[in-house]
Amino acid sequence: MTFVALIHISYDGDLQHFCNDVNNFLKSVSDDLQPLDKGIIPDVSYRPHEFVIFPYQVESKLSKIMGANLVVLTNCLIGSFVNFLCG
């Protein structure tokens, strides 16, 4: 089922309502977490090169796992939700 079909069936086509529900769910996942103690966060001004991961590396690894479906899903998500997520 595509996101468009899911929104049409479950939300009567109301994309804003769907996005609000997704945002509320994601917020609820972290509601009970305590804030981080900033005193325990290490200095991040030094990052060893072996710990830096670039987007092209992630895309390369995922493409080997998921093939073309990743591109279709990513394009669908970005195209469908970019205005609502950014604005």
N, CA, C and O atoms as a GROMACS GRO file, in nm:
protein
  348
    1MET      N    1   0.085  -0.117   0.000
    1MET     CA    2   0.000   0.000   0.000
    1MET      C    3   0.090   0.124   0.000
    1MET      O    4   0.185   0.132   0.077
    2THR      N    5   0.060   0.218  -0.082
    2THR     CA    6   0.138   0.342  -0.088
    2THR      C    7   0.091   0.437   0.020
    2THR      O    8  -0.017   0.419   0.078
    3PHE      N    9   0.172   0.540   0.048
    3PHE     CA   10   0.133   0.641   0.145
    3PHE      C   11   0.007   0.715   0.100
    3PHE      O   12  -0.078   0.749   0.182
    4VAL      N   13  -0.002   0.739  -0.028
    4VAL     CA   14  -0.120   0.810  -0.080
    4VAL      C   15  -0.246   0.729  -0.052
    4VAL      O   16  -0.347   0.784  -0.010
    5ALA      N   17  -0.239   0.597  -0.075
    5ALA     CA   18  -0.355   0.511  -0.048
    5ALA      C   19  -0.385   0.506   0.100
    5ALA      O   20  -0.501   0.511   0.140
    6LEU      N   21  -0.283   0.495   0.182
    6LEU     CA   22  -0.301   0.492   0.327
    6LEU      C   23  -0.368   0.619   0.377
    6LEU      O   24  -0.461   0.614   0.458
    7ILE      N   25  -0.321   0.732   0.329
    7ILE     CA   26  -0.379   0.861   0.369
    7ILE      C   27  -0.522   0.873   0.320
    7ILE      O   28  -0.609   0.923   0.391
    8HIS      N   29  -0.546   0.827   0.199
    8HIS     CA   30  -0.682   0.835   0.143
    8HIS      C   31  -0.778   0.748   0.223
    8HIS      O   32  -0.890   0.790   0.252
    9ILE      N   33  -0.736   0.626   0.258
    9ILE     CA   34  -0.824   0.532   0.328
    9ILE      C   35  -0.840   0.568   0.475
    9ILE      O   36  -0.952   0.572   0.526
   10SER      N   37  -0.729   0.595   0.542
   10SER     CA   38  -0.732   0.615   0.687
   10SER      C   39  -0.761   0.758   0.731
   10SER      O   40  -0.809   0.780   0.842
   11TYR      N   41  -0.732   0.855   0.645
   11TYR     CA   42  -0.745   0.995   0.684
   11TYR      C   43  -0.832   1.075   0.588
   11TYR      O   44  -0.828   1.198   0.587
   12ASP      N   45  -0.911   1.006   0.509
   12ASP     CA   46  -0.996   1.073   0.409
   12ASP      C   47  -0.918   1.172   0.324
   12ASP      O   48  -0.970   1.277   0.286
   13GLY      N   49  -0.793   1.140   0.294
   13GLY     CA   50  -0.710   1.225   0.210
   13GLY      C   51  -0.649   1.345   0.280
   13GLY      O   52  -0.588   1.429   0.214
   14ASP      N   53  -0.664   1.354   0.411
   14ASP     CA   54  -0.614   1.470   0.487
   14ASP      C   55  -0.467   1.449   0.523
   14ASP      O   56  -0.436   1.392   0.627
   15LEU      N   57  -0.378   1.496   0.437
   15LEU     CA   58  -0.235   1.478   0.456
   15LEU      C   59  -0.185   1.548   0.582
   15LEU      O   60  -0.099   1.495   0.653
   16GLN      N   61  -0.237   1.665   0.611
   16GLN     CA   62  -0.195   1.738   0.731
   16GLN      C   63  -0.229   1.660   0.858
   16GLN      O   64  -0.148   1.655   0.951
   17HIS      N   65  -0.346   1.600   0.863
   17HIS     CA   66  -0.386   1.518   0.978
   17HIS      C   67  -0.293   1.398   0.994
   17HIS      O   68  -0.251   1.366   1.104
   18PHE      N   69  -0.261   1.334   0.883
   18PHE     CA   70  -0.168   1.220   0.885
   18PHE      C   71  -0.032   1.263   0.939
   18PHE      O   72   0.025   1.196   1.026
   19CYS      N   73   0.021   1.374   0.888
   19CYS     CA   74   0.152   1.423   0.932
   19CYS      C   75   0.149   1.459   1.080
   19CYS      O   76   0.245   1.431   1.153
   20ASN      N   77   0.041   1.519   1.126
   20ASN     CA   78   0.029   1.551   1.268
   20ASN      C   79   0.029   1.425   1.354
   20ASN      O   80   0.093   1.420   1.458
   21ASP      N   81  -0.042   1.322   1.309
   21ASP     CA   82  -0.044   1.196   1.383
   21ASP      C   83   0.094   1.131   1.387
   21ASP      O   84   0.136   1.079   1.491
   22VAL      N   85   0.166   1.135   1.275
   22VAL     CA   86   0.302   1.079   1.272
   22VAL      C   87   0.392   1.158   1.366
   22VAL      O   88   0.468   1.098   1.442
   23ASN      N   89   0.385   1.290   1.362
   23ASN     CA   90   0.467   1.373   1.450
   23ASN      C   91   0.434   1.349   1.596
   23ASN      O   92   0.524   1.340   1.680
   24ASN      N   93   0.304   1.338   1.628
   24ASN     CA   94   0.264   1.311   1.767
   24ASN      C   95   0.314   1.175   1.814
   24ASN      O   96   0.358   1.161   1.929
   25PHE      N   97   0.308   1.075   1.726
   25PHE     CA   98   0.360   0.944   1.763
   25PHE      C   99   0.509   0.949   1.789
   25PHE      O  100   0.557   0.896   1.890
   26LEU      N  101   0.584   1.012   1.700
   26LEU     CA  102   0.729   1.020   1.718
   26LEU      C  103   0.764   1.096   1.844
   26LEU      O  104   0.859   1.060   1.914
   27LYS      N  105   0.690   1.201   1.875
   27LYS     CA  106   0.712   1.276   1.998
   27LYS      C  107   0.684   1.189   2.120
   27LYS      O  108   0.758   1.196   2.219
   28SER      N  109   0.580   1.108   2.115
   28SER     CA  110   0.544   1.022   2.228
   28SER      C  111   0.652   0.918   2.258
   28SER      O  112   0.665   0.872   2.372
   29VAL      N  113   0.728   0.882   2.157
   29VAL     CA  114   0.836   0.784   2.177
   29VAL      C  115   0.939   0.839   2.274
   29VAL      O  116   0.996   0.763   2.353
   30SER      N  117   0.964   0.969   2.269
   30SER     CA  118   1.070   1.028   2.352
   30SER      C  119   1.018   1.107   2.472
   30SER      O  120   1.098   1.162   2.547
   31ASP      N  121   0.887   1.113   2.491
   31ASP     CA  122   0.831   1.194   2.600
   31ASP      C  123   0.881   1.156   2.738
   31ASP      O  124   0.901   1.243   2.822
   32ASP      N  125   0.903   1.027   2.762
   32ASP     CA  126   0.943   0.985   2.896
   32ASP      C  127   1.094   0.981   2.917
   32ASP      O  128   1.140   0.942   3.024
   33LEU      N  129   1.171   1.022   2.819
   33LEU     CA  130   1.316   1.024   2.833
   33LEU      C  131   1.360   1.148   2.910
   33LEU      O  132   1.305   1.257   2.891
   34GLN      N  133   1.459   1.130   2.995
   34GLN     CA  134   1.514   1.242   3.070
   34GLN      C  135   1.608   1.321   2.979
   34GLN      O  136   1.675   1.262   2.894
   35PRO      N  137   1.615   1.452   2.995
   35PRO     CA  138   1.710   1.531   2.915
   35PRO      C  139   1.853   1.488   2.946
   35PRO      O  140   1.883   1.446   3.058
   36LEU      N  141   1.939   1.499   2.848
   36LEU     CA  142   2.080   1.465   2.867
   36LEU      C  143   2.147   1.563   2.960
   36LEU      O  144   2.120   1.683   2.958
   37ASP      N  145   2.235   1.512   3.042
   37ASP     CA  146   2.319   1.597   3.126
   37ASP      C  147   2.430   1.649   3.036
   37ASP      O  148   2.517   1.572   2.994
   38LYS      N  149   2.429   1.777   3.007
   38LYS     CA  150   2.526   1.833   2.913
   38LYS      C  151   2.668   1.825   2.965
   38LYS      O  152   2.763   1.840   2.888
   39GLY      N  153   2.684   1.802   3.095
   39GLY     CA  154   2.818   1.788   3.151
   39GLY      C  155   2.887   1.659   3.112
   39GLY      O  156   3.010   1.649   3.122
   40ILE      N  157   2.811   1.559   3.066
   40ILE     CA  158   2.872   1.431   3.029
   40ILE      C  159   2.897   1.418   2.879
   40ILE      O  160   2.954   1.318   2.834
   41ILE      N  161   2.855   1.518   2.803
   41ILE     CA  162   2.874   1.514   2.658
   41ILE      C  163   3.019   1.548   2.627
   41ILE      O  164   3.068   1.654   2.665
   42PRO      N  165   3.089   1.458   2.558
   42PRO     CA  166   3.230   1.484   2.528
   42PRO      C  167   3.248   1.595   2.424
   42PRO      O  168   3.156   1.630   2.352
   43ASP      N  169   3.368   1.647   2.420
   43ASP     CA  170   3.403   1.749   2.322
   43ASP      C  171   3.398   1.686   2.183
   43ASP      O  172   3.464   1.585   2.158
   44VAL      N  173   3.323   1.745   2.094
   44VAL     CA  174   3.310   1.688   1.959
   44VAL      C  175   3.387   1.768   1.855
   44VAL      O  176   3.369   1.748   1.735
   45SER      N  177   3.472   1.857   1.901
   45SER     CA  178   3.549   1.934   1.804
   45SER      C  179   3.651   1.846   1.732
   45SER      O  180   3.692   1.878   1.620
   46TYR      N  181   3.691   1.736   1.794
   46TYR     CA  182   3.781   1.641   1.729
   46TYR      C  183   3.701   1.518   1.690
   46TYR      O  184   3.642   1.451   1.776
   47ARG      N  185   3.699   1.487   1.561
   47ARG     CA  186   3.630   1.369   1.511
   47ARG      C  187   3.728   1.288   1.428
   47ARG      O  188   3.766   1.328   1.318
   48PRO      N  189   3.769   1.172   1.480
   48PRO     CA  190   3.858   1.088   1.399
   48PRO      C  191   3.792   1.051   1.266
   48PRO      O  192   3.672   1.023   1.262
   49HIS      N  193   3.868   1.052   1.161
   49HIS     CA  194   3.817   1.029   1.026
   49HIS      C  195   3.739   0.897   1.015
   49HIS      O  196   3.641   0.889   0.941
   50GLU      N  197   3.781   0.795   1.088
   50GLU     CA  198   3.714   0.665   1.075
   50GLU      C  199   3.572   0.666   1.131
   50GLU      O  200   3.495   0.573   1.105
   51PHE      N  201   3.535   0.770   1.206
   51PHE     CA  202   3.400   0.779   1.261
   51PHE      C  203   3.309   0.869   1.178
   51PHE      O  204   3.191   0.884   1.211
   52VAL      N  205   3.359   0.928   1.073
   52VAL     CA  206   3.278   1.015   0.987
   52VAL      C  207   3.217   0.930   0.877
   52VAL      O  208   3.287   0.859   0.804
   53ILE      N  209   3.084   0.938   0.865
   53ILE     CA  210   3.012   0.863   0.762
   53ILE      C  211   2.943   0.965   0.671
   53ILE      O  212   2.868   1.050   0.718
   54PHE      N  213   2.970   0.954   0.544
   54PHE     CA  214   2.914   1.047   0.447
   54PHE      C  215   2.786   0.989   0.386
   54PHE      O  216   2.769   0.868   0.379
   55PRO      N  217   2.694   1.077   0.343
   55PRO     CA  218   2.568   1.029   0.286
   55PRO      C  219   2.587   0.931   0.170
   55PRO      O  220   2.512   0.835   0.158
   56TYR      N  221   2.686   0.954   0.085
   56TYR     CA  222   2.705   0.863  -0.028
   56TYR      C  223   2.741   0.722   0.019
   56TYR      O  224   2.708   0.625  -0.048
   57GLN      N  225   2.809   0.711   0.133
   57GLN     CA  226   2.844   0.580   0.187
   57GLN      C  227   2.718   0.506   0.236
   57GLN      O  228   2.704   0.386   0.214
   58VAL      N  229   2.629   0.579   0.300
   58VAL     CA  230   2.504   0.520   0.347
   58VAL      C  231   2.420   0.475   0.228
   58VAL      O  232   2.368   0.364   0.227
   59GLU      N  233   2.409   0.561   0.128
   59GLU     CA  234   2.331   0.527   0.009
   59GLU      C  235   2.388   0.404  -0.060
   59GLU      O  236   2.313   0.318  -0.107
   60SER      N  237   2.518   0.396  -0.068
   60SER     CA  238   2.582   0.282  -0.133
   60SER      C  239   2.551   0.152  -0.060
   60SER      O  240   2.516   0.052  -0.122
   61LYS      N  241   2.565   0.153   0.072
   61LYS     CA  242   2.537   0.033   0.152
   61LYS      C  243   2.390  -0.007   0.142
   61LYS      O  244   2.358  -0.125   0.125
   62LEU      N  245   2.300   0.092   0.154
   62LEU     CA  246   2.157   0.061   0.148
   62LEU      C  247   2.115   0.012   0.010
   62LEU      O  248   2.028  -0.074  -0.001
   63SER      N  249   2.176   0.066  -0.094
   63SER     CA  250   2.139   0.023  -0.229
   63SER      C  251   2.174  -0.123  -0.252
   63SER      O  252   2.106  -0.193  -0.327
   64LYS      N  253   2.279  -0.169  -0.188
   64LYS     CA  254   2.316  -0.311  -0.200
   64LYS      C  255   2.217  -0.400  -0.127
   64LYS      O  256   2.196  -0.515  -0.164
   65ILE      N  257   2.156  -0.346  -0.023
   65ILE     CA  258   2.060  -0.423   0.055
   65ILE      C  259   1.922  -0.418  -0.008
   65ILE      O  260   1.857  -0.522  -0.024
   66MET      N  261   1.877  -0.300  -0.043
   66MET     CA  262   1.740  -0.281  -0.085
   66MET      C  263   1.720  -0.262  -0.234
   66MET      O  264   1.607  -0.270  -0.283
   67GLY      N  265   1.825  -0.238  -0.307
   67GLY     CA  266   1.813  -0.221  -0.451
   67GLY      C  267   1.734  -0.098  -0.488
   67GLY      O  268   1.738   0.003  -0.418
   68ALA      N  269   1.662  -0.106  -0.596
   68ALA     CA  270   1.590   0.008  -0.650
   68ALA      C  271   1.473   0.051  -0.562
   68ALA      O  272   1.428   0.165  -0.571
   69ASN      N  273   1.422  -0.039  -0.478
   69ASN     CA  274   1.308  -0.003  -0.393
   69ASN      C  275   1.341   0.113  -0.300
   69ASN      O  276   1.253   0.192  -0.266
   70LEU      N  277   1.467   0.125  -0.258
   70LEU     CA  278   1.507   0.234  -0.170
   70LEU      C  279   1.490   0.368  -0.242
   70LEU      O  280   1.443   0.464  -0.182
   71VAL      N  281   1.529   0.374  -0.366
   71VAL     CA  282   1.517   0.498  -0.443
   71VAL      C  283   1.371   0.536  -0.458
   71VAL      O  284   1.335   0.653  -0.442
   72VAL      N  285   1.288   0.440  -0.490
   72VAL     CA  286   1.144   0.467  -0.507
   72VAL      C  287   1.084   0.515  -0.375
   72VAL      O  288   1.010   0.614  -0.374
   73LEU      N  289   1.114   0.447  -0.265
   73LEU     CA  290   1.061   0.485  -0.135
   73LEU      C  291   1.110   0.623  -0.094
   73LEU      O  292   1.030   0.706  -0.048
   74THR      N  293   1.239   0.650  -0.110
   74THR     CA  294   1.295   0.779  -0.073
   74THR      C  295   1.230   0.890  -0.154
   74THR      O  296   1.190   0.992  -0.098
   75ASN      N  297   1.219   0.872  -0.284
   75ASN     CA  298   1.157   0.974  -0.368
   75ASN      C  299   1.010   0.996  -0.331
   75ASN      O  300   0.961   1.108  -0.332
   76CYS      N  301   0.941   0.888  -0.298
   76CYS     CA  302   0.801   0.897  -0.258
   76CYS      C  303   0.789   0.977  -0.129
   76CYS      O  304   0.705   1.067  -0.119
   77LEU      N  305   0.872   0.946  -0.030
   77LEU     CA  306   0.866   1.016   0.098
   77LEU      C  307   0.902   1.163   0.082
   77LEU      O  308   0.831   1.250   0.133
   78ILE      N  309   1.009   1.189   0.013
   78ILE     CA  310   1.051   1.328  -0.004
   78ILE      C  311   0.948   1.406  -0.083
   78ILE      O  312   0.911   1.517  -0.046
   79GLY      N  313   0.903   1.349  -0.190
   79GLY     CA  314   0.806   1.418  -0.275
   79GLY      C  315   0.673   1.441  -0.206
   79GLY      O  316   0.609   1.544  -0.228
   80SER      N  317   0.630   1.346  -0.124
   80SER     CA  318   0.500   1.357  -0.061
   80SER      C  319   0.499   1.449   0.061
   80SER      O  320   0.398   1.515   0.087
   81PHE      N  321   0.608   1.453   0.135
   81PHE     CA  322   0.605   1.519   0.264
   81PHE      C  323   0.696   1.640   0.280
   81PHE      O  324   0.698   1.701   0.387
   82VAL      N  325   0.771   1.674   0.178
   82VAL     CA  326   0.870   1.780   0.194
   82VAL      C  327   0.808   1.912   0.238
   82VAL      O  328   0.862   1.980   0.324
   83ASN      N  329   0.696   1.949   0.179
   83ASN     CA  330   0.634   2.077   0.216
   83ASN      C  331   0.582   2.076   0.358
   83ASN      O  332   0.588   2.178   0.427
   84PHE      N  333   0.530   1.964   0.403
   84PHE     CA  334   0.474   1.955   0.536
   84PHE      C  335   0.581   1.941   0.643
   84PHE      O  336   0.567   1.995   0.753
   85LEU      N  337   0.688   1.870   0.611
   85LEU     CA  338   0.794   1.851   0.709
   85LEU      C  339   0.880   1.976   0.724
   85LEU      O  340   0.933   2.003   0.832
   86CYS      N  341   0.895   2.051   0.618
   86CYS     CA  342   0.981   2.169   0.621
   86CYS      C  343   0.904   2.297   0.654
   86CYS      O  344   0.964   2.396   0.694
   87GLY      N  345   0.777   2.296   0.638
   87GLY     CA  346   0.705   2.420   0.656
   87GLY      C  347   0.601   2.413   0.758
   87GLY      O  348   0.532   2.512   0.783
   0.00000   0.00000   0.00000
